Amino acid sequence: MSPEIEHIVTAAAFMAGLGTLLASVLVVANRKLFVYEDPRIDEVEQLLPSANCGACGTPGCRPFAEMLVNGEITPAACTVNSEDDNLVIADYLGVDAGDVEKRVARLACAGGSHVAFTRAGYEGLKSCRAASVVAGGGKGCAWGCIGLSDCEIVCDFDAIAMNKFGLPMVNEDKCTACGDCVDVCPKDLFSLEPVSHQLWVACKNLDPQDEAESHCDVVCTACARCAADAPEGVVTIANNLAIVDYEKNALASKLAIERCPTGAIVWLDNHYGMVKGVEARKVLRQEPLPRV
């Protein structure tokens, strides 16, 4: 055998041996490091909406499916799926569907352009976050909604729409409590609330009464009538603002809203929507206020 052929044979034998060795290592590693994954996880994941919104408290639908299969969470925790879809998952896994109270995004502001003054014009990127950097966006109330639709844009479920006065309206039937609107709002006006929280303060202004009223007609004036009329401890006044104690939510009633002079504290009725008290001043204006 010539030296050249001998070198070729040696190299081929070496590569064959090396390939066999590496293959053996991979076989051993596969056996030693193999982690069993329940095949039901894939099936359950297919029954989930693939929204990966995080409303269930997990990073996405795959981790949620894993927790379902492990019995660490109930199907009802998925607020994007319909009740029927969650029942299908429960039947497949042989578990109870669970009962989780629906949560929705709520806006702590009622200061649309027809009741809240704009003190300065803003020209630039149409974004609440961008505008908030420039003198707070131009609105007289430094606490109020800027109204440039960041929350509407970021909502993947079409649950938020801007009304003609520049205020976001939440469609509670579509809202999944994913929290994207909470994260994007530069004024921290959104929060995720159980639907049973019907007594709501639609304002976050902490200014004294006279200053607050000079900017908005529906501002909380901290008059304390709501606190006086509500069952003891349900509503308190702190930093010029009414605060609802939802630990005492079972005691909450519409009595707290009836004498509110501005309509800043409201009752969110399941049928009629946002209800104001009988003594709240009527808002008849249907056009934006002039800039001052």
C-alpha positions, 0 to 999 in steps of 0.5 A, spaced: 500 500 500 502 506 498 503 512 503 498 516 500 493 511 500 495 509 507 494 516 510 487 516 507 485 510 510 488 512 517 484 519 516 477 515 514 478 510 520 480 516 525 473 520 522 469 513 523 472 512 530 471 519 532 463 519 529 462 513 533 465 516 539 461 522 539 454 518 537 455 514 543 456 520 547 450 523 545 446 517 546 448 516 553 447 524 554 440 523 551 439 517 556 442 521 562 439 528 561 432 526 558 427 530 561 420 527 561 414 532 558 407 530 559 404 530 552 398 533 554 402 540 555 402 540 547 394 538 547 392 544 552 397 549 549 393 548 542 386 549 546 389 556 549 388 562 545 396 563 543 395 571 546 401 570 550 398 576 554 400 575 561 393 576 564 393 569 567 399 571 571 404 567 567 409 569 561 405 566 556 400 560 554 406 555 554 407 556 561 400 556 563 399 550 559 404 546 563 401 549 570 394 547 568 397 540 567 401 540 573 394 542 577 397 548 579 392 553 576 385 552 573 383 553 566 378 559 568 385 563 570 385 564 562 381 570 561 382 571 554 378 564 552 371 563 553 368 560 558 366 554 554 373 553 551 376 553 558 370 547 560 373 544 554 380 544 557 377 542 564 374 536 561 380 534 557 384 534 564 379 532 568 379 538 573 374 543 575 374 549 571 375 554 577 372 560 578 376 567 577 373 573 578 373 577 571 378 583 572 378 589 567 382 596 566 379 602 569 381 609 568 381 614 573 380 620 569 373 623 566 376 629 564 375 629 556 376 635 552 369 638 553 370 638 561 378 639 562 382 645 559 388 645 555 393 650 557 398 649 551 398 646 544 402 640 543 406 638 536 410 632 535 410 625 536 402 623 537 404 619 543 402 620 550 409 618 553 412 623 548 407 629 550 408 628 557 415 629 557 413 636 554 410 640 559 406 634 561 402 634 554 399 641 555 393 639 559 391 644 565 390 638 569 397 635 570 394 628 573 389 628 567 389 623 561 393 626 555 388 623 550 393 621 544 391 613 544 397 610 547 393 605 550 388 604 544 394 602 540 397 597 545 391 594 546 391 587 542 384 585 544 381 592 541 378 593 548 379 600 548 377 606 543 378 613 544 371 617 544 370 624 541 373 628 547 379 624 547 378 619 553 379 612 552 373 607 553 374 600 555 369 595 553 369 590 559 367 584 555 373 585 550 378 586 556 382 581 558 386 584 564 393 583 560 395 590 563 398 593 557 394 599 558 397 600 565 404 599 563 404 604 557 400 610 561 405 615 563 400 618 568 398 611 571 391 612 570 389 605 569 389 599 574 386 592 573 380 592 578 375 586 579 368 587 576 365 587 583 369 594 584 363 598 582 364 604 586 370 608 583 373 615 583 374 617 576 380 622 578 387 622 581 388 630 581 391 631 588 391 639 587 387 643 593 380 644 591 380 651 587 386 649 583 383 643 581 376 646 579 380 651 575 382 645 570 377 641 570 369 640 571 369 633 574 375 633 578 374 630 585 374 636 590 375 632 596 369 635 599 368 629 603 360 628 602 362 621 599 366 619 605 360 621 610 355 618 606 358 611 605 358 606 610 364 607 615 371 606 612 369 605 605 371 612 603 376 616 606 379 623 604 387 623 603 391 628 599 385 632 597 382 625 593 377 620 595 380 613 596 375 607 596 377 601 601 376 595 597 377 591 603 370 593 605 368 593 598 362 588 600 359 594 604 360 599 598 353 602 595 351 608 591 349 612 597 357 614 596 356 618 589 349 621 590 351 628 593 358 628 589 357 635 586 362 634 580 360 627 579 368 625 580 366 619 584 361 614 580 357 607 580 359 602 575 353 599 573 353 592 570 347 594 565 347 602 565 354 603 565 357 609 569 352 612 573 353 619 577 349 621 583 343 626 583 347 632 585 352 631 580 352 637 575 350 636 568 355 636 563 351 638 557 357 641 553 358 637 546 364 641 544 371 641 546 373 647 551 377 653 548 384 653 549 386 658 555 
